Amino acid sequence: MTKDTIRIRKYPNRRLYDTSRSAFITSEQLYTIVREGNKVEVIESATGTDITNIVLLNAIIDRDPSRILSIPAAVFHSMVSGVGDVASACCGGNKGGGGAVQPCQ
């Protein structure tokens, strides 16, 4: 049985609103929701932009920064420099050919 994605709206005042519960939640509660195996999608209310990656990365940095150490430094270098393919830096190159990025194994 697959769990549904929990949709969260992030407001300009940095408050998070869980649309499935119709309630505001803290970033700690959001972190717990994900740790329990739920998928979330965080949308910035003002623009409709999906900011899930940003919110989850911030949650990891705030609550469990040691997990960042498992990500190769080359990934961050690629992201900051804007040069190269982040997936290649992470996964050791494109193994699929044809220009398609293959998921990390």
GUMARRO-227742 format. One record per residue (C-alpha): x, y, z; residue number from 1; residue in one letter. Coordinates in Angstrom, 3 decimals, decimal comma, padded with zeros to 6 digits, m for minus. Each point is the difference from the previous one (the first is absolute). Layout:
residues N
<rec><x>X</x><y>Y</y><z>Z</z><pos>NUM</pos><code>a</code></rec>
...
//
This chain:
residues 105
<rec><x>000,000</x><y>000,000</y><z>000,000</z><pos>1</pos><code>m</code></rec>
<rec><x>001,475</x><y>003,325</y><z>m001,079</z><pos>2</pos><code>t</code></rec>
<rec><x>m000,404</x><y>003,038</y><z>002,203</z><pos>3</pos><code>k</code></rec>
<rec><x>m001,337</x><y>003,140</y><z>m001,632</z><pos>4</pos><code>d</code></rec>
<rec><x>002,238</x><y>003,038</y><z>m000,252</z><pos>5</pos><code>t</code></rec>
<rec><x>m000,702</x><y>002,493</y><z>002,761</z><pos>6</pos><code>i</code></rec>
<rec><x>m000,285</x><y>003,507</y><z>m001,405</z><pos>7</pos><code>r</code></rec>
<rec><x>001,461</x><y>002,797</y><z>002,063</z><pos>8</pos><code>i</code></rec>
<rec><x>m000,309</x><y>003,717</y><z>m000,739</z><pos>9</pos><code>r</code></rec>
<rec><x>002,746</x><y>002,302</y><z>001,222</z><pos>10</pos><code>k</code></rec>
<rec><x>m001,101</x><y>003,543</y><z>000,694</z><pos>11</pos><code>y</code></rec>
<rec><x>002,175</x><y>003,146</y><z>m000,126</z><pos>12</pos><code>p</code></rec>
<rec><x>000,070</x><y>000,121</y><z>003,812</z><pos>13</pos><code>n</code></rec>
<rec><x>001,793</x><y>m003,406</y><z>m000,175</z><pos>14</pos><code>r</code></rec>
<rec><x>m003,024</x><y>m001,868</y><z>001,337</z><pos>15</pos><code>r</code></rec>
<rec><x>m000,755</x><y>m003,429</y><z>m001,418</z><pos>16</pos><code>l</code></rec>
<rec><x>m003,583</x><y>m001,081</y><z>m000,639</z><pos>17</pos><code>y</code></rec>
<rec><x>m000,846</x><y>m003,696</y><z>m000,343</z><pos>18</pos><code>d</code></rec>
<rec><x>m002,924</x><y>m000,100</y><z>m002,418</z><pos>19</pos><code>t</code></rec>
<rec><x>m000,861</x><y>m003,611</y><z>000,895</z><pos>20</pos><code>s</code></rec>
<rec><x>m000,545</x><y>000,901</y><z>003,655</z><pos>21</pos><code>r</code></rec>
<rec><x>m001,140</x><y>003,579</y><z>m000,572</z><pos>22</pos><code>s</code></rec>
<rec><x>002,467</x><y>001,167</y><z>002,629</z><pos>23</pos><code>a</code></rec>
<rec><x>003,233</x><y>001,908</y><z>000,351</z><pos>24</pos><code>f</code></rec>
<rec><x>003,006</x><y>m002,155</y><z>000,878</z><pos>25</pos><code>i</code></rec>
<rec><x>003,529</x><y>000,693</y><z>001,176</z><pos>26</pos><code>t</code></rec>
<rec><x>003,087</x><y>m000,915</y><z>m001,985</z><pos>27</pos><code>s</code></rec>
<rec><x>000,675</x><y>m002,631</y><z>002,678</z><pos>28</pos><code>e</code></rec>
<rec><x>m003,402</x><y>m001,562</y><z>m000,712</z><pos>29</pos><code>q</code></rec>
<rec><x>000,746</x><y>000,061</y><z>m003,735</z><pos>30</pos><code>l</code></rec>
<rec><x>003,307</x><y>m001,769</y><z>000,638</z><pos>31</pos><code>y</code></rec>
<rec><x>m001,808</x><y>m002,639</y><z>002,073</z><pos>32</pos><code>t</code></rec>
<rec><x>m002,613</x><y>m000,514</y><z>m002,727</z><pos>33</pos><code>i</code></rec>
<rec><x>002,760</x><y>m000,780</y><z>m002,501</z><pos>34</pos><code>v</code></rec>
<rec><x>001,949</x><y>m002,174</y><z>002,471</z><pos>35</pos><code>r</code></rec>
<rec><x>m003,182</x><y>m002,071</y><z>000,417</z><pos>36</pos><code>e</code></rec>
<rec><x>000,182</x><y>m000,872</y><z>m003,710</z><pos>37</pos><code>g</code></rec>
<rec><x>m002,412</x><y>002,546</y><z>m001,434</z><pos>38</pos><code>n</code></rec>
<rec><x>000,670</x><y>001,920</y><z>m003,191</z><pos>39</pos><code>k</code></rec>
<rec><x>m000,540</x><y>003,748</y><z>000,103</z><pos>40</pos><code>v</code></rec>
<rec><x>m000,277</x><y>002,738</y><z>m002,574</z><pos>41</pos><code>e</code></rec>
<rec><x>000,683</x><y>003,513</y><z>001,257</z><pos>42</pos><code>v</code></rec>
<rec><x>m001,386</x><y>002,835</y><z>m002,108</z><pos>43</pos><code>i</code></rec>
<rec><x>000,810</x><y>003,662</y><z>000,550</z><pos>44</pos><code>e</code></rec>
<rec><x>m003,392</x><y>001,647</y><z>000,392</z><pos>45</pos><code>s</code></rec>
<rec><x>000,918</x><y>003,309</y><z>m001,637</z><pos>46</pos><code>a</code></rec>
<rec><x>001,398</x><y>m001,455</y><z>m003,242</z><pos>47</pos><code>t</code></rec>
<rec><x>m001,189</x><y>m003,603</y><z>m000,198</z><pos>48</pos><code>g</code></rec>
<rec><x>003,619</x><y>m001,109</y><z>m000,298</z><pos>49</pos><code>t</code></rec>
<rec><x>000,891</x><y>m003,490</y><z>001,205</z><pos>50</pos><code>d</code></rec>
<rec><x>002,599</x><y>000,572</y><z>002,737</z><pos>51</pos><code>i</code></rec>
<rec><x>m000,007</x><y>m003,530</y><z>001,434</z><pos>52</pos><code>t</code></rec>
<rec><x>003,739</x><y>m000,520</y><z>m000,564</z><pos>53</pos><code>n</code></rec>
<rec><x>000,903</x><y>003,254</y><z>001,731</z><pos>54</pos><code>i</code></rec>
<rec><x>m002,214</x><y>m000,659</y><z>003,018</z><pos>55</pos><code>v</code></rec>
<rec><x>001,189</x><y>m003,583</y><z>000,415</z><pos>56</pos><code>l</code></rec>
<rec><x>003,669</x><y>000,959</y><z>m000,364</z><pos>57</pos><code>l</code></rec>
<rec><x>m000,466</x><y>002,716</y><z>002,624</z><pos>58</pos><code>n</code></rec>
<rec><x>m001,667</x><y>m002,546</y><z>002,292</z><pos>59</pos><code>a</code></rec>
<rec><x>002,966</x><y>m002,360</y><z>m000,370</z><pos>60</pos><code>i</code></rec>
<rec><x>002,494</x><y>002,804</y><z>000,649</z><pos>61</pos><code>i</code></rec>
<rec><x>m001,916</x><y>001,151</y><z>003,090</z><pos>62</pos><code>d</code></rec>
<rec><x>m000,731</x><y>m003,404</y><z>001,534</z><pos>63</pos><code>r</code></rec>
<rec><x>002,529</x><y>m002,531</y><z>m001,286</z><pos>64</pos><code>d</code></rec>
<rec><x>002,944</x><y>001,764</y><z>m001,653</z><pos>65</pos><code>p</code></rec>
<rec><x>002,163</x><y>m003,132</y><z>000,125</z><pos>66</pos><code>s</code></rec>
<rec><x>m002,176</x><y>m001,463</y><z>m002,798</z><pos>67</pos><code>r</code></rec>
<rec><x>001,365</x><y>002,670</y><z>m002,352</z><pos>68</pos><code>i</code></rec>
<rec><x>003,445</x><y>m001,590</y><z>000,358</z><pos>69</pos><code>l</code></rec>
<rec><x>m001,177</x><y>m003,000</y><z>m002,043</z><pos>70</pos><code>s</code></rec>
<rec><x>m000,446</x><y>002,217</y><z>m003,072</z><pos>71</pos><code>i</code></rec>
<rec><x>003,217</x><y>000,308</y><z>m002,026</z><pos>72</pos><code>p</code></rec>
<rec><x>001,561</x><y>003,476</y><z>000,004</z><pos>73</pos><code>a</code></rec>
<rec><x>m000,004</x><y>m000,147</y><z>m003,823</z><pos>74</pos><code>a</code></rec>
<rec><x>m003,802</x><y>000,309</y><z>000,070</z><pos>75</pos><code>v</code></rec>
<rec><x>000,179</x><y>003,277</y><z>001,899</z><pos>76</pos><code>f</code></rec>
<rec><x>002,813</x><y>001,280</y><z>m002,217</z><pos>77</pos><code>h</code></rec>
<rec><x>m002,118</x><y>m000,723</y><z>m003,088</z><pos>78</pos><code>s</code></rec>
<rec><x>m002,997</x><y>001,726</y><z>001,515</z><pos>79</pos><code>m</code></rec>
<rec><x>001,904</x><y>003,103</y><z>001,069</z><pos>80</pos><code>v</code></rec>
<rec><x>002,066</x><y>000,352</y><z>m003,168</z><pos>81</pos><code>s</code></rec>
<rec><x>m002,887</x><y>m000,723</y><z>m002,343</z><pos>82</pos><code>g</code></rec>
<rec><x>002,428</x><y>m002,031</y><z>m002,098</z><pos>83</pos><code>v</code></rec>
<rec><x>m000,537</x><y>m003,636</y><z>m000,773</z><pos>84</pos><code>g</code></rec>
<rec><x>m002,779</x><y>m002,388</y><z>000,753</z><pos>85</pos><code>d</code></rec>
<rec><x>m000,981</x><y>m000,369</y><z>003,660</z><pos>86</pos><code>v</code></rec>
<rec><x>m001,284</x><y>m003,527</y><z>m000,658</z><pos>87</pos><code>a</code></rec>
<rec><x>003,388</x><y>m000,969</y><z>m001,441</z><pos>88</pos><code>s</code></rec>
<rec><x>001,787</x><y>001,452</y><z>003,016</z><pos>89</pos><code>a</code></rec>
<rec><x>m002,308</x><y>m001,942</y><z>002,291</z><pos>90</pos><code>c</code></rec>
<rec><x>m000,285</x><y>m003,285</y><z>m001,840</z><pos>91</pos><code>c</code></rec>
<rec><x>003,366</x><y>m000,285</y><z>m001,700</z><pos>92</pos><code>g</code></rec>
<rec><x>m001,134</x><y>000,882</y><z>m003,480</z><pos>93</pos><code>g</code></rec>
<rec><x>m002,788</x><y>m000,697</y><z>m002,432</z><pos>94</pos><code>n</code></rec>
<rec><x>m000,172</x><y>m003,760</y><z>m000,414</z><pos>95</pos><code>k</code></rec>
<rec><x>m003,094</x><y>m000,088</y><z>m002,153</z><pos>96</pos><code>g</code></rec>
<rec><x>001,265</x><y>001,607</y><z>m003,183</z><pos>97</pos><code>g</code></rec>
<rec><x>m002,165</x><y>001,987</y><z>m002,375</z><pos>98</pos><code>g</code></rec>
<rec><x>000,159</x><y>003,075</y><z>002,214</z><pos>99</pos><code>g</code></rec>
<rec><x>m002,501</x><y>m001,326</y><z>002,540</z><pos>100</pos><code>a</code></rec>
<rec><x>001,052</x><y>000,323</y><z>003,612</z><pos>101</pos><code>v</code></rec>
<rec><x>m000,404</x><y>m003,284</y><z>001,814</z><pos>102</pos><code>q</code></rec>
<rec><x>m001,064</x><y>m000,108</y><z>003,667</z><pos>103</pos><code>p</code></rec>
<rec><x>002,721</x><y>m000,532</y><z>002,582</z><pos>104</pos><code>c</code></rec>
<rec><x>000,290</x><y>m003,618</y><z>001,104</z><pos>105</pos><code>q</code></rec>
//
